[in-house]
Amino acid sequence: MDRLDRRDFLALGGAALTASLVGPDSTAAAELQGGATPFSTAPVDTVRVGFVGIGGMGSNHVQNLVKIPGCRITAVCDTRPERTAWATKLITAAGHPAPAAYTRGPRDFERLCETEDLDLVYNATPWEWHVPIMLAAMRNGKHTATEVPAAMTLDDCWALVESAEKHRRHCVMMENCNYDRMELMVFNMVRQGLFGELLHAEGGYLHDLRGIKFADEGEGLWRRAWAIKLDGNLYPTHGLGPVANCLDINRGDRFDYLVSMSSPSRGLQEWAADHLPPDSPKRRERYALGDVNTSIIKTSSGKTVMVQHCTNLPRPYSRIHLVQGTKGLFQGYPNRVYVEGRGKEDQWQRADEVLAEFEHPLWKEMAEAAEGAGHGGMDFIEDYRLIACLREGQPTDMNVYDAAALSAVVPLTVRSVGRRASAVEFPDFTRGRWKTLPPLGILHR
């Protein structure tokens, strides 16, 4: 059953069963059976957005969206009325009409999806709400986008794929690190062949979140709970997304299988003992999550990817970010590059020394507009690209298959860790389309 879960079985029924999954639309059925055209929909002149979850990242996205031409936030949803009031004030100050507000509890997004005339439902909620919100959006004819990861179980990954195919809606995981300046420069260099044939990549999320996890607000209200339940890589997409694009994952190659193992769990327990009062119930919690998780992914073409997760120990921030090819490599944190025949033999070049030559077009075109936005500007570029694709009727940069493949790392690493680092196979969420879908191109404004 590692090789064939219950939803993979659906693919064995042939064309008739495939058609039944997506309804009577013959174009959709053809796409599932190996079509080479990425999914797109009709252009939308003004993208009407319903935004769900106006916390830390949600507020960043709301601030970005009100600045993007052809975008209007017409509905907002949060369990806290003060957050929808904050968003309403921001939206009206930007000269837009006041949005409808939905604040009747954690499932009021369903009423939003059912009643509002929207093009896109965008959510930045705790992880467990991503899938219910996206499914409600697509069921009601809306495109949908979510913060990362898109899903935490294989069943939920499949649910997103099946719903997107059935309802013919975009379902996008908003991986902002795909749009960071260095990541896009490296992607540009890969596309120009500077590193030769890529053979190996590395990515990670190494970020001391102990104080955030124990806070009585924000992510502390929900993120720490996942460390009690699961041992694996719970947050793989920041490091994995950019290198997956470089490796043409789901567009000529795909993740085939992985092995994963975790260190002991010590960091959260020690932090609680050092910082919390003796009678705090948090000091009695016990965590399944190993402090350092290391996983190796093998792709169908034989390439390897190392991905790490560490959020419970003291350390400077890093996403690792490495691509290695037959002609050279890039390595992040610190950012440096080595290309055979360029620079001094066997010596790194600082990345800023090649930035002028290999700056990605998106950053050349949008650096000024993105200045001051979250995470150094990449959040604005990410949001801009999503709205631009919907307005122009173009395929989105990331699609539902990317959302599923990257998010599937969470449950697959949990499974591998629980089986003494045994190999577990990735489902083929594209059902073979990865063989013919074209690589992601060099993106422009």
C-alpha positions in Angstrom: 0.0 0.0 0.0 3.0 2.3 0.0 2.9 2.0 -3.7 -0.9 2.4 -4.2 -3.1 4.2 -1.8 -6.9 4.3 -2.1 -7.0 7.3 -4.4 -4.3 6.0 -6.7 -6.7 3.1 -7.3 -9.0 5.6 -9.0 -6.5 6.0 -11.8 -6.7 2.3 -12.7 -10.2 2.5 -14.1 -9.2 3.9 -17.5 -10.7 6.8 -19.4 -14.3 6.2 -18.3 -13.4 6.5 -14.6 -11.1 9.5 -15.3 -14.0 11.3 -17.0 -16.3 10.5 -14.1 -13.9 12.2 -11.7 -13.9 15.5 -13.6 -17.5 15.5 -14.9 -18.5 15.8 -18.6 -15.8 18.2 -19.7 -13.8 16.2 -22.3 -11.0 18.8 -22.2 -10.5 18.2 -18.5 -10.5 14.4 -19.0 -7.9 14.7 -21.8 -5.7 16.9 -19.6 -5.7 14.1 -16.9 -4.6 11.5 -19.4 -1.4 13.1 -20.6 -2.2 16.5 -22.1 0.7 18.9 -22.4 -1.2 22.2 -21.9 -1.1 23.6 -18.4 -4.6 24.4 -16.9 -5.9 28.0 -17.3 -9.3 29.7 -17.2 -10.9 32.7 -18.9 -9.3 36.1 -18.0 -10.9 38.1 -15.2 -10.7 41.8 -15.6 -11.1 42.6 -11.9 -10.3 39.8 -9.4 -12.7 39.9 -6.5 -11.1 38.3 -3.4 -12.6 36.9 -0.3 -9.8 36.8 2.4 -10.0 34.3 5.3 -7.7 34.6 8.3 -6.3 38.1 8.9 -3.5 37.3 11.3 0.2 37.8 10.8 0.6 36.5 7.2 -3.0 37.3 6.4 -2.5 41.0 7.2 0.6 41.0 5.0 -1.3 39.7 2.0 -4.2 42.1 2.6 -1.8 45.0 2.5 -0.3 43.7 -0.7 -3.6 43.0 -2.5 -5.0 46.5 -2.0 -2.0 47.8 -3.9 -2.3 45.5 -6.9 -4.1 46.8 -10.0 -7.2 44.9 -11.0 -7.7 43.4 -7.5 -10.5 44.1 -5.0 -11.0 42.5 -1.6 -14.8 42.4 -1.4 -15.2 40.1 1.6 -13.1 39.4 4.7 -13.5 36.6 7.3 -12.0 36.0 10.7 -13.1 34.7 14.1 -12.0 38.0 15.6 -14.2 41.0 14.6 -11.3 43.4 15.4 -9.3 41.8 12.6 -12.0 42.2 10.0 -12.5 45.8 11.2 -8.7 46.4 10.7 -8.9 45.0 7.2 -12.0 47.1 6.4 -10.2 50.2 7.5 -7.2 49.4 5.3 -9.3 48.6 2.3 -11.5 51.7 2.5 -8.4 53.9 3.1 -7.1 52.5 -0.2 -10.2 53.9 -1.9 -12.1 50.6 -2.3 -15.6 49.9 -1.1 -16.0 48.3 2.4 -15.9 44.5 2.2 -18.6 42.3 3.6 -17.4 40.9 7.0 -17.9 37.3 8.2 -17.2 36.8 11.9 -19.7 34.2 13.1 -17.2 31.6 14.2 -14.6 29.3 12.7 -16.8 27.9 9.9 -18.2 31.2 8.7 -16.0 30.9 5.6 -18.6 28.5 4.3 -21.2 31.2 4.3 -18.7 33.5 2.5 -18.1 30.9 -0.2 -21.8 30.2 -0.6 -23.1 33.8 -0.8 -20.4 36.1 -2.1 -19.8 36.7 -5.8 -16.0 36.1 -5.8 -13.3 35.0 -8.2 -10.8 33.9 -5.5 -10.9 32.8 -1.9 -7.5 33.3 -0.3 -6.7 32.0 3.2 -3.9 32.4 5.7 -5.3 30.3 8.6 -3.9 27.6 10.9 -2.9 24.5 8.9 -5.9 22.4 9.8 -8.2 24.9 8.1 -6.5 25.2 4.8 -8.2 22.2 3.1 -11.7 22.8 4.4 -11.6 26.4 3.2 -10.2 25.5 -0.3 -12.7 22.8 -0.8 -15.6 25.1 0.1 -14.3 27.7 -2.3 -13.9 25.3 -5.3 -17.3 23.6 -4.5 -18.8 27.1 -4.9 -17.1 27.9 -8.1 -14.2 30.0 -6.8 -10.5 29.8 -7.4 -8.5 29.4 -4.2 -5.1 30.0 -2.7 -3.6 29.2 0.7 -0.6 29.7 2.9 1.8 26.8 3.3 1.6 23.9 3.6 -1.6 23.3 1.6 -2.4 20.0 3.4 -1.2 17.8 6.2 -2.4 14.3 5.0 -2.3 12.4 1.8 -6.1 12.1 1.8 -6.3 15.9 1.9 -3.7 16.3 -0.8 -5.9 14.0 -3.0 -9.0 15.9 -2.0 -7.5 19.1 -3.3 -6.5 17.5 -6.6 -9.8 15.9 -7.2 -11.8 19.0 -6.4 -9.7 21.2 -8.6 -10.1 18.8 -11.5 -13.8 18.3 -10.9 -14.7 22.0 -10.6 -12.1 23.3 -13.0 -10.7 25.8 -10.5 -7.2 27.0 -9.7 -5.9 25.7 -6.3 -2.6 27.4 -5.5 -0.3 27.0 -2.6 1.4 30.4 -2.0 5.0 29.6 -1.5 6.6 33.0 -1.1 10.2 31.7 -1.1 9.8 30.8 -4.8 9.9 34.6 -5.4 12.8 35.6 -3.2 15.6 37.4 -4.9 18.3 34.8 -4.6 15.9 31.9 -5.4 14.7 33.6 -8.6 18.3 34.5 -9.6 19.3 30.8 -9.2 16.2 29.7 -11.2 17.3 32.2 -14.0 20.8 30.8 -13.9 19.5 27.2 -14.1 17.3 28.1 -17.1 20.4 29.6 -18.8 22.4 26.4 -18.2 25.1 27.9 -16.0 25.2 24.8 -13.7 24.9 22.2 -16.5 22.7 19.2 -15.8 21.3 19.4 -12.3 21.9 16.3 -10.2 21.3 17.3 -6.5 19.5 20.0 -4.5 19.0 20.9 -0.9 16.5 23.0 1.0 15.3 23.4 4.5 13.5 25.5 7.1 15.9 26.1 10.0 14.3 28.7 12.2 14.2 29.1 16.0 10.5 29.3 16.7 10.5 28.3 20.4 9.3 31.7 21.7 6.6 31.9 19.0 5.4 28.4 19.7 4.9 29.1 23.4 3.3 32.5 22.9 -0.3 32.9 24.0 -1.2 34.5 20.7 -0.7 34.0 17.0 0.9 30.8 16.0 1.5 29.8 19.6 -2.3 29.1 19.8 -2.0 26.2 17.3 1.4 25.5 15.9 2.9 23.8 19.0 0.1 21.3 19.0 1.4 19.7 15.8 4.7 18.9 17.6 2.7 16.9 20.1 1.1 14.8 17.3 3.6 14.2 14.5 7.3 13.4 14.0 8.6 14.3 10.6 9.1 17.4 8.4 6.1 19.6 9.3 7.0 22.6 7.2 8.9 21.5 4.0 7.8 23.9 1.3 10.0 27.0 2.0 13.2 25.2 1.1 11.7 22.6 -1.2 9.6 24.9 -3.4 12.4 26.9 -5.1 14.6 23.8 -5.8 11.6 21.8 -7.1 11.1 24.5 -9.7 14.8 24.2 -10.7 14.4 20.4 -11.0 11.2 20.7 -13.1 9.2 18.7 -10.6 5.8 17.9 -12.1 7.1 19.3 -15.4 9.4 16.6 -16.8 10.3 14.9 -13.5 8.6 14.1 -10.2 9.3 13.1 -6.7 9.5 9.3 -6.6 10.2 8.2 -3.0 11.8 9.5 0.2 13.5 8.3 3.4 13.4 10.3 6.6 14.7 10.3 10.1 14.5 12.6 13.1 16.8 13.4 16.0 15.5 13.1 19.6 13.0 15.7 20.9 14.6 18.0 23.4 14.3 21.7 22.5 10.7 22.5 23.4 10.9 20.7 26.7 14.1 22.5 27.7 12.7 25.9 26.6 9.6 25.4 28.7 11.6 24.4 31.7 13.8 27.4 31.4 11.1 30.0 30.6 7.8 29.0 32.0 6.6 29.1 35.7 6.6 25.8 37.5 2.8 25.5 37.5 2.4 26.2 33.7 0.5 23.3 32.1 2.7 23.7 29.0 5.6 22.3 31.0 3.8 19.0 31.2 3.5 18.6 27.4 5.5 16.0 25.7 6.4 16.3 22.0 6.7 13.7 19.3 8.5 16.0 16.9 12.2 15.4 16.7 14.2 18.6 16.8 16.1 18.0 13.5 14.4 16.1 10.7 16.5 15.1 7.7 14.9 13.6 4.6 16.3 12.5 1.2 14.0 12.5 -1.9 14.8 10.6 -5.0 13.2 11.8 -8.3 12.0 9.7 -11.1 15.0 10.7 -13.2 17.4 9.8 -10.4 18.1 13.2 -8.9 18.4 13.7 -5.2 17.0 16.3 -2.8 17.9 16.7 0.8 15.4 18.6 2.9 15.7 19.5 6.6 13.4 20.9 9.3 14.5 22.4 12.6 12.3 24.9 14.6 12.9 23.8 18.2 16.6 24.6 18.8 18.7 27.8 19.1 20.1 28.7 15.7 20.4 31.5 13.1 17.8 31.4 10.3 18.5 29.3 7.2 16.7 27.8 4.3 19.9 26.0 3.1 19.2 26.5 -0.6 21.6 24.5 -2.8 21.6 23.3 -6.4 24.4 21.2 -7.8 25.0 20.5 -11.4 27.7 19.1 -13.7 29.2 22.6 -14.3 28.8 24.3 -10.9 26.6 25.1 -8.0 24.9 27.7 -5.8 24.9 27.5 -2.1 22.9 29.8 0.2 23.4 31.1 3.8 25.8 32.7 2.9 24.9 33.2 -0.7 27.7 32.1 -3.0 28.2 30.6 -6.4 30.8 28.5 -8.3 30.6 28.0 -12.0 33.4 26.1 -13.8 35.4 28.4 -16.0 34.1 31.6 -14.3 36.0 33.4 -11.6 38.9 31.9 -9.8 39.4 28.1 -9.9 38.1 26.3 -6.7 37.0 29.6 -5.1 33.5 30.8 -4.4 32.1 34.0 -5.8 29.8 36.1 -3.7 26.3 36.0 -5.1 26.0 39.7 -5.2 29.0 39.7 -7.7 26.8 37.9 -10.3 23.4 39.5 -9.4 23.6 42.3 -12.0 24.2 39.7 -14.7 21.7 37.1 -13.6 19.0 39.1 -11.8 15.6 37.5 -12.5 13.3 39.7 -14.7 10.6 39.8 -12.1 13.0 41.5 -9.6 14.3 43.9 -12.3 10.8 44.9 -13.1 9.2 44.9 -9.6 11.9 45.7 -7.0 10.6 49.2 -6.6 6.9 48.1 -6.3 7.9 45.4 -3.8 10.0 47.6 -1.6 8.8 47.5 2.0 6.5 44.5 1.6 6.8 41.4 3.8 9.9 39.2 3.8 12.0 41.6 1.7 9.4 42.1 -1.0 8.9 38.5 -2.1 5.4 38.4 -0.6 4.3 41.3 -2.9 5.7 39.7 -6.0 4.0 36.4 -5.1 0.6 38.0 -4.7 1.1 40.2 -7.8 1.9 37.1 -9.9 -1.3 35.3 -8.8 -3.5 38.2 -9.6 -1.8 38.8 -12.9 -2.3 35.1 -14.0 -6.0 35.3 -13.1 -6.4 38.6 -14.9 -4.6 37.4 -18.1 -6.1 33.9 -18.2 -2.7 32.3 -17.8 -1.7 29.1 -15.9 -0.7 30.0 -12.4 3.0 29.6 -11.5 2.2 26.8 -9.1 -0.8 24.6 -9.5 -2.7 22.0 -7.5 -0.3 19.3 -8.4 2.6 21.3 -6.9 0.5 22.0 -3.8 -0.1 18.3 -3.3 3.4 17.1 -4.1 5.2 19.6 -1.8 2.7 19.2 1.0 2.8 15.4 0.8 6.3 15.6 2.2 4.6 16.1 5.6 2.7 12.8 5.9 5.3 10.8 4.0 8.2 11.9 6.3 6.0 11.0 9.3 5.4 7.6 7.8 9.1 7.0 7.0 10.3 8.1 10.5 7.7 5.8 12.1 9.2 2.9 10.0 12.8 3.4 10.9 13.6 5.5 7.8 12.1 3.0 5.4 11.5 4.3 1.8 7.9 5.5 1.1 6.7 6.4 -2.4 5.1 9.6 -3.5 1.7 9.3 -5.1 1.7 10.6 -8.7 -0.9 13.4 -8.2 -0.6 14.3 -11.9 -1.5 10.7 -13.0 1.3 10.8 -15.6 0.9 14.4 -16.9 4.3 15.3 -15.4 5.9 13.6 -18.4 4.4 16.1 -20.9 3.8 19.3 -19.0 6.3 22.0 -20.1 8.8 23.4 -17.6 8.0 26.6 -15.8 9.3 29.5 -17.9 11.1 32.7 -17.0 8.4 34.8 -15.4 7.7 38.4 -16.1 5.6 41.1 -14.7 
